Amino acid sequence: MPESPRSSSPDTRPLALVTGASAGIGLCFAERLAEQGHDLILVARRRDRLEDLARRLGADCGADVEVQPADLTDPAELRKIEDRIIAEPRLSLLVNNAGFGTVGRFQDVEPDRIESEIRLNVLALARLARAAVGPMVERGAGAIINVSSGAGFQPGPWFANYSATKAFVTSLSEAMAGELEGTGVRVQALCPGPVSTEFAEVAGTDEGSLPDMLVQTPEQVVDASLTALEKDQVVCATSTFVGVSAALTSLLPRGISRRLGLALARRTFDRD
Ligand SMILES: NC(=O)c1ccc[n+]([C@@H]2O[C@H](COP(=O)([O-])OP(=O)(O)OC[C@H]3O[C@@H](n4cnc5c(N)ncnc54)[C@H](OP(=O)(O)O)[C@@H]3O)[C@@H](O)[C@H]2O)c1
């Protein structure tokens, strides 16, 4: 953890900003970080969910929780969250988690949806990381967790745009981590496989088509991420399945790896 004294006084408590905190992995990050003594800024579009969570974490953990409803695909609303980060010298952790995917043949996906996915998964993530990193370097402390995906390790037929956005996230995170060596600021690319959240429903797929043993809970993913952060691991593959697939992809010739990825995607997604 960046700074995690449970007993610290309110103005020295570490502060984390979590995007996509109204559901799934982001909600679980908010819970874990509050339990560990963080104050929080929570971002997502569903204000009611964020306000309920803020009340609960305040009552259960004594956390000071600020709610910042925003659609991060909207340039003005994204700018508002960037400005909030820039105005906050106390930010010790940014969890860049908000994101969504779309299952379908690329040619059939609505162009506006492709754009929104890139705006949220790529543009918003990069701009928020850029806003947070400067003050962290000046302080010589801080961390950024960029939620990527196992899908970013190889091209993903029927998940093409999503996989490409997550390849960006992993690449950006690894490059930033290199630039930041010795500054006291850490960057992690968090790469889960399938997780039981609202993601599958939003993506338009059926999580039930996957073997249960491959599907993790948000708690497993968040615990793996926070443990990896303590160990300064830059890429956190949260399951053996993701770790082995990533290793195979990097070892096999690109053509063979692409054929294997295509065969797996056909089994999982090809519903035509
Ligand atoms: N679940 C998986 O299988 C899986 C696997 C690998 C990686 N991931 C990644 O994990 C991250 C979290 O996903 P999840 O599984 O927790 O999915 P989820 O349950 O659908 O949660 C997504 C979160 O992102 C927020 N969000 C969506 N669109 C937004 C927008 N335009 N502006 C602001 N916030 C927005 C949602 O809140 P609102 O709807 O209230 O805005 C929600 O809080 C994503 O980056 C995803 O790509 C998920």
The ligand as an SDF file (V2000), in Angstrom:
LIG
                    3D

 48 52  0  0  0  0  0  0  0  0999 V2000
  -15.4770   -8.4340  -14.8880 N   0  0  0  0  0  0  0  0  0  0  0  0
  -14.5390   -8.9250  -15.6840 C   0  0  0  0  0  0  0  0  0  0  0  0
  -14.6440  -10.0640  -16.1770 O   0  0  0  0  0  0  0  0  0  0  0  0
  -13.2810   -8.1100  -15.9480 C   0  0  0  0  0  0  0  0  0  0  0  0
  -12.1390   -8.7930  -16.3740 C   0  0  0  0  0  0  0  0  0  0  0  0
  -10.9750   -8.0690  -16.6330 C   0  0  0  0  0  0  0  0  0  0  0  0
  -10.9760   -6.6950  -16.4610 C   0  0  0  0  0  0  0  0  0  0  0  0
  -12.1020   -6.0510  -16.0520 N   0  0  0  0  0  0  0  0  0  0  0  0
  -12.0570   -4.6020  -15.9040 C   0  0  0  0  0  0  0  0  0  0  0  0
  -12.3890   -4.2540  -14.5810 O   0  0  0  0  0  0  0  0  0  0  0  0
  -12.8960   -2.9260  -14.5470 C   0  0  0  0  0  0  0  0  0  0  0  0
  -14.1550   -2.9010  -13.7080 C   0  0  0  0  0  0  0  0  0  0  0  0
  -15.1270   -3.7170  -14.3180 O   0  0  0  0  0  0  0  0  0  0  0  0
  -16.1740   -4.5880  -13.4930 P   0  0  0  0  0  0  0  0  0  0  0  0
  -15.9590   -5.9910  -13.8660 O   0  0  0  0  0  0  0  0  0  0  0  0
  -16.1760   -4.2130  -12.0770 O   0  0  0  0  0  0  0  0  0  0  0  0
  -17.5230   -4.1250  -14.2400 O   0  0  0  0  0  0  0  0  0  0  0  0
  -18.8660   -3.4640  -13.6870 P   0  0  0  0  0  0  0  0  0  0  0  0
  -19.4130   -4.2460  -12.5420 O   0  0  0  0  0  0  0  0  0  0  0  0
  -19.7230   -3.2900  -14.8990 O   0  0  0  0  0  0  0  0  0  0  0  0
  -18.3860   -2.0400  -13.1500 O   0  0  0  0  0  0  0  0  0  0  0  0
  -17.9810   -1.0270  -14.0430 C   0  0  0  0  0  0  0  0  0  0  0  0
  -17.8630    0.2820  -13.3050 C   0  0  0  0  0  0  0  0  0  0  0  0
  -17.4650    1.2990  -14.2410 O   0  0  0  0  0  0  0  0  0  0  0  0
  -18.3830    2.3940  -14.1410 C   0  0  0  0  0  0  0  0  0  0  0  0
  -18.5710    3.0530  -15.4150 N   0  0  0  0  0  0  0  0  0  0  0  0
  -19.0170    2.5160  -16.5700 C   0  0  0  0  0  0  0  0  0  0  0  0
  -19.1260    3.4520  -17.5220 N   0  0  0  0  0  0  0  0  0  0  0  0
  -18.7270    4.6140  -16.9500 C   0  0  0  0  0  0  0  0  0  0  0  0
  -18.6250    5.9570  -17.4190 C   0  0  0  0  0  0  0  0  0  0  0  0
  -18.9670    6.2720  -18.6800 N   0  0  0  0  0  0  0  0  0  0  0  0
  -18.1850    6.9070  -16.5740 N   0  0  0  0  0  0  0  0  0  0  0  0
  -17.8630    6.5910  -15.2990 C   0  0  0  0  0  0  0  0  0  0  0  0
  -17.9270    5.3470  -14.7970 N   0  0  0  0  0  0  0  0  0  0  0  0
  -18.3680    4.3760  -15.6130 C   0  0  0  0  0  0  0  0  0  0  0  0
  -19.6930    1.7550  -13.6760 C   0  0  0  0  0  0  0  0  0  0  0  0
  -20.4840    2.6970  -12.9610 O   0  0  0  0  0  0  0  0  0  0  0  0
  -21.7410    3.4880  -13.5520 P   0  0  0  0  0  0  0  0  0  0  0  0
  -22.4870    2.5480  -14.4400 O   0  0  0  0  0  0  0  0  0  0  0  0
  -22.4840    3.8780  -12.3060 O   0  0  0  0  0  0  0  0  0  0  0  0
  -21.1670    4.6560  -14.2720 O   0  0  0  0  0  0  0  0  0  0  0  0
  -19.1790    0.7090  -12.6930 C   0  0  0  0  0  0  0  0  0  0  0  0
  -18.9540    1.2970  -11.4450 O   0  0  0  0  0  0  0  0  0  0  0  0
  -13.0990   -2.5170  -16.0100 C   0  0  0  0  0  0  0  0  0  0  0  0
  -12.0320   -1.6870  -16.4180 O   0  0  0  0  0  0  0  0  0  0  0  0
  -13.0600   -3.8440  -16.7550 C   0  0  0  0  0  0  0  0  0  0  0  0
  -12.6110   -3.6790  -18.0840 O   0  0  0  0  0  0  0  0  0  0  0  0
  -13.2580   -6.7330  -15.7710 C   0  0  0  0  0  0  0  0  0  0  0  0
  1  2  1  0
  2  3  2  0
  2  4  1  0
  4  5  1  0
  4 48  2  0
  5  6  2  0
  6  7  1  0
  7  8  2  0
  8  9  1  0
  8 48  1  0
  9 10  1  0
  9 46  1  0
 10 11  1  0
 11 12  1  0
 11 44  1  0
 12 13  1  0
 13 14  1  0
 14 15  2  0
 14 16  1  0
 14 17  1  0
 17 18  1  0
 18 19  2  0
 18 20  1  0
 18 21  1  0
 21 22  1  0
 22 23  1  0
 23 24  1  0
 23 42  1  0
 24 25  1  0
 25 26  1  0
 25 36  1  0
 26 27  1  0
 26 35  1  0
 27 28  2  0
 28 29  1  0
 29 30  1  0
 29 35  2  0
 30 31  1  0
 30 32  2  0
 32 33  1  0
 33 34  2  0
 34 35  1  0
 36 37  1  0
 36 42  1  0
 37 38  1  0
 38 39  2  0
 38 40  1  0
 38 41  1  0
 42 43  1  0
 44 45  1  0
 44 46  1  0
 46 47  1  0
M  CHG  2   8   1  16  -1
M  END
$$$$
